[in-house]
Amino acid sequence: MKLLFIGDVVGGIGRRTLAALLPAVRERHQPDFVVVNGENAAGGVGITERTAQDIFDAGAHAITLGNHAYRHTEVYSYLDREERIVRPANYPMGSPGKGVTVVEVGDMALGVVNLSGSVFLNAARSPFPEADAALAGLRGRTTHVLVDMHAEATSEKVAMGWHLDGRVTACLGTHTHIPTADARVLPGGTAYCTDVGMTGPRGGVIGVKREQSLARFLTMTNVRYEVADEDPWLNAVLVEAGTDGAATDITQILEPWSGS
């Protein structure tokens, strides 16, 4: 199995970058599944039904979210009824949406789990026992599982990788928007990367206009952020795995787009 996981899509520029570059990436690498983190897809913060549909139309089989999952209240009912989109599993159990799903292509199935870190982010429960519970719920449904660990602290992401090593196909980090250089297959057969990066404008500051971010840092005043549009890139990883669910390889994909 080949799994393509794409880092946080940021705003309209991120959605356009995804739509422009994903067809060629799929043609070149022939992934069986495409999973996209879309938690910044709607104006740079959160997701809506329309922006989620843009991501599905671009070729995603599943969408993961993160700490901005509930920014737009109109998406709540959509999260409840759309089986292909997941928000952090360690959010309150009665909150909109679900944290675990299984998507199928032909005779192949992929479990997708979304977790939120608890260091510097708000979550109802620790992601570590929540990951164990998610895997228990997936037992017998699929041998291939992707975990999107949406977290601020690199230590928490690395710890989750070791916690899940040998039990999931891939544990991949999102949220900080900067691709890290530690993509590897852990000894137990789990593909790991601390942060996959973002699909959006590298010419800004993690997706927002750089002059606005600089003004915030220089003046310490409240500055309204807008999504940047310079130098858009697609950041992703390609994971290859055997029929037993164990990863055999992970490759970073960092693709610039000349459009706007």
PyMOL commands that set and color helices and strands:
alter all, ss='L'
color gray80, all
select helices_A, chain A and resi 11-29+49-58+73-81+127-138+154-164+210-219
alter helices_A, ss='H'
color red, helices_A
select strands_A, chain A and resi 2-6+8-9+33-37+62-64+85-86+100-105+108-116+145-150+170-174+184-185+191-193+198-201+232-241+247-256
alter strands_A, ss='S'
color yellow, strands_A
deselect
rebuild
show_as cartoon
